[in-house]
Amino acid sequence: MTSMSASEARASLYPLIERVNDDAIAIHITSRKGNAVLISEDEYNSLCETLYLMRSPANAARLAQGVAQLEAGDTVEVDLDRLAQELG
């Protein structure tokens, strides 16, 4: 992770915003009163969604089971158009 001082980040804020969005990276910003991390809004939303989904132990277990099934090749192919017709 790239690290820089708050003064450096302030001097190049707009290029940093473009960089975190274009390259999907995080920028570690240091200061005397505490550090921060600059990430894209998409990355932030993804982290929030992951935290929300994993907050429930039952949901986390179900997601882990789904990942294990996928990795084991235990999947079923579904035609989304046909499914939409069946569900109305």
C-alpha positions in Angstrom: 0.0 0.0 0.0 1.3 3.4 -0.9 1.9 5.6 2.1 2.3 9.4 2.2 2.0 12.3 4.6 -1.2 14.4 4.8 0.7 17.3 3.3 1.7 15.2 0.3 -1.9 13.9 -0.1 -3.4 17.4 0.1 -1.0 18.7 -2.6 -2.0 15.9 -5.0 -5.6 15.1 -4.0 -7.2 15.0 -7.4 -4.6 12.7 -9.0 -4.8 10.5 -5.9 -8.6 10.2 -6.3 -8.2 9.2 -9.9 -5.5 6.7 -8.9 -7.6 4.9 -6.3 -10.5 4.7 -8.7 -8.5 3.7 -11.8 -6.1 1.2 -10.1 -8.4 -0.1 -7.3 -5.7 0.6 -4.7 -5.7 2.2 -1.2 -3.5 5.1 -0.2 -2.3 5.2 3.4 -2.1 8.8 4.6 -0.2 9.6 7.8 -0.5 12.6 10.1 0.4 13.5 13.7 -3.2 13.3 14.8 -3.9 9.9 13.3 -3.7 8.1 10.0 -6.3 7.5 7.3 -6.8 5.4 4.2 -8.1 6.8 0.9 -10.1 4.2 -1.2 -12.6 4.5 -4.0 -16.3 4.8 -3.2 -16.9 1.5 -5.0 -14.3 -0.2 -2.7 -15.9 1.4 0.4 -19.4 0.2 -0.6 -18.0 -3.3 -1.3 -16.4 -3.4 2.2 -19.6 -2.1 3.8 -21.7 -4.8 2.0 -19.3 -7.5 3.0 -19.4 -6.4 6.6 -23.2 -6.4 6.5 -23.4 -9.8 5.0 -20.9 -11.4 7.3 -22.4 -9.8 10.5 -24.8 -12.6 10.9 -23.0 -15.9 11.8 -25.8 -17.9 10.0 -25.4 -15.8 6.8 -21.6 -16.0 7.0 -21.9 -19.9 7.2 -24.3 -20.0 4.3 -22.0 -17.9 2.2 -19.0 -20.0 3.1 -21.0 -23.1 2.1 -21.9 -21.5 -1.2 -18.2 -20.8 -1.9 -17.2 -24.3 -1.0 -19.9 -25.7 -3.4 -18.6 -23.4 -6.1 -15.0 -24.5 -5.6 -16.1 -28.1 -5.6 -17.9 -27.7 -8.9 -21.2 -28.5 -7.2 -23.2 -26.0 -9.2 -26.4 -25.9 -11.3 -26.8 -23.9 -14.5 -29.9 -21.8 -14.7 -31.3 -19.9 -17.7 -32.2 -16.5 -16.2 -34.8 -15.7 -18.9 -36.6 -19.0 -18.3 -36.5 -18.5 -14.6 -38.0 -15.0 -15.0 -40.8 -16.5 -17.0 -41.4 -19.2 -14.5 -41.5 -16.7 -11.6 -43.8 -14.4 -13.6 
